[in-house]
Amino acid sequence: MGTRSALGCKRTTVADKLPFRLAGISGHYGLMEGESARLKGLLAGKLDRHDQDELETRLAARPSLRRQLADLALEAERTHVSPAIRIQSGVASERLSSPREVDVGPMIGRGGMALVRLGRQLKLDRSVAVKMLRAEHSSTPDVARLLREARITGRLEHPNIVPVHDIVWGEDGMPQVVLKLIEGHTWSELMGDADQVRELHGATDLLEWNLKVLMAIARALAFAHSHGVLHRDVKPSNVMVGPFGEVYLVDWGIALELGEADSAEEAMQASGTTAYMAPEQYGAEVDELGPWTDTYLLGATLYQLLTGRPPHARKPLAARIADSAEGVAPPSLPDDVPFELRRIAERALEPDLTKRMAHPEDFRLALAAFLQHRSALRLVERGHRERTGAADAHDRGDDGEWERTSLAAELAYRTALDEWSECDEATEGACQLAALRVERALAQQAPHVAARMLEAHEGLPQEMHQRVAAAVAQAAEEEGRLRRLVTDADRRFGHRMRGALGASFGLLWVTFWCVVAFVPPDNVAVLIGFTAAFGLTGGAVVATRARQLLQNRINRTAMWVIVTALTMTIVWCLGASWLGLDMRTLTIGLLLVWAFSTSGMASLMDPWGTVSAVGFATAFLVACREPAWTPWAVVGANGVLLINQLVLNMARARRGFETLPEV
């Protein structure tokens, strides 16, 4: 009985059964001559215990070396040579298939180096796809590439990656990869055909359906990247869509395994499809390739989805290499592309690796956010259109169109923010609309409206804040001036206080002079003293208890009329005394002085106050005609004054004053 190594390998000696063609495969993988010989020796059972333990240690540390050993074992099976050991645990396997395990039928697809035929896996009685090399591509490197693709795809077990069922050998001795049969269409066939997508998959929104397919591909790439594999050839024709909406990313023929020994050499070779390739795919160092490379391909696919053509369509390889060296970005997307999708595509297609969207998962999340907020983004687009219309209406001076479009734009932005509070585009659009409204308010000399707009929207330019502040200050100054004018002309201002003061001081004034008319004093000192005391007391009351009366021009003028009347009373008393006039003649002269005073008050406060002036004038004439009637003339004139003031105050309370313009 033979013994088993740490790898589960039974030692035996069948060195003469190893085929000469193993050297070709080993050379293709770049094995050192010594390593190739040791792997052959391990399969032949010729290594001693020390060399075998050392090689097994290397195999455990280097996955690429284990896969190369597996390929040597597969080649031995293909040439019907039984290796001395069976590689287990993913290193090599038992014989992959027995003859006639798969029946191969008609061709269903063709690629650059391989074709796909319909097959039937006899063990499980199921239809499969069988991928095999074309006759002109049967060299050892091509065989190694097919096996490598099968191995990579087989390791990537994901819902969006086609499962590999088996590897069998055809009657011509060439390997055949047994895959899950996908009965569907390539994405490139469906991408722009809304009717076919609706018929096959029931999708009424072609853009949303395409974006969901692209998101599924991004998931597959994120999974592959987590296993250290780059696809490097993502494009719509390499995506299959099944009849039930299954999405598969296919053709992993030029996939790159990061961190493997042969990755550096493969990275230096320009591999991919020219119309989609990322700049770093043109002969870059291996450390320049990464998830961001496949993200660029996702962006290129999104570009084709939005425009109908790849970003670098019809550009020859030399031009692409020159553009990559100069960091030339793809052509800009059309203006009718939703701005959020435009931003996603531009970030994914950024030539500068430091600015490019780094991971397919970031790309997928951005698309998911777009779909989630798509209705809000549509509202933002509508807001932009209405705002443009509002700006045009403002320039034309069309007030009706301005009101309609500006309100429609504001409603669109606010509704978008209600659906998506973090929508920067809606916030920016609302701010731009607010700036337009501020400009219009300033043009229409409505600075307070402009100020309210500034308070409601942050982020408007500081220069606009300064202009609005200056306009508000100027408006406040003008408003103060107008308010003073209106206040000065308002006879309602302090009329109750005037009435109270007039009633109390008027009754005192009338009583004194009626008494004087019947009992005249011996000299004018009493008259002058009373008049002066009356004026000083009234002035003190107004200054301390009714100061607000002086804030109105009419009231101030009325006070000056009263002061003037009192002054003229004192002047007349002094003048009559110096002329030696008797007290009756002095009193008659006072009736004329008071007639002028009350006429001035009437012209200032109320036209109906002229009745009092007429009363004093009539009393003056009566007294001049019949001096003996002077006391009764004084009483009558003052009585008319009291009755006139009482009636006027009652009438004001009932009908009010005239309406003045509001400021």
Buried (B, 14 or more C-beta within 10 A) or exposed (E): EEEEBEBEBEBBEBEEBBBEBBBBBBBBBBBEEEBBBBBBBBBBBBBEEEEBEEBBEEBEEBBBBBBBBBBBBBBBBBBEBBBBBBBEEEBBBEEBBEEEBBEBEEEBBEBEBBBBBBBBBEEEEEEBBBBBBEEEBBEBEBBBBBBBBBBBBBBBEBEBBBBBBBBBBBEEEBBBBBBBBBEBBBBBBBBBEBEEBBEBBEBEBBBEBBBBBBBBBBBBBBBBBEEBBBBBBBBBBBBBBBEEBBBBBBBBBBBBBBEBBBBEEBBEEBBBBBBBBBBBBBEBEBEBBBBBBBBBBBBBBBBBBBBEEBBBBEBEEEEBBEBBEEEBEBEEBEEEBBBBBBBBBBBBBBBEBEEBBBBBBBBBEBBBBBBEBBEBBBBBBBBBBBBEBBBEBBEEEBEEBBEBBBEBBBBBBEBBBEBBEEBEBBBBBBBBBBBBBBBBBBEEEBBBBBBBBBEEBEEBEEEBBEBBBEBBEEBEEEEEEEEBBBBBBBBBBBBEBBBBBBBEBBEBBBEBBBBBBEEBEEEBEBBBEBBBEBBEEBBEBBEEEBEEBEEBBBBEBBBEBBEBBBBBBBEBBEEBBEEEBEBBBBBBBBBBBBBBBBBBBBEBBBEEBBBBBBBBBBBBBBBBEEBEEBBBBBBBBBBBBBEBBBEBBEEBEEEEEEEBEEE
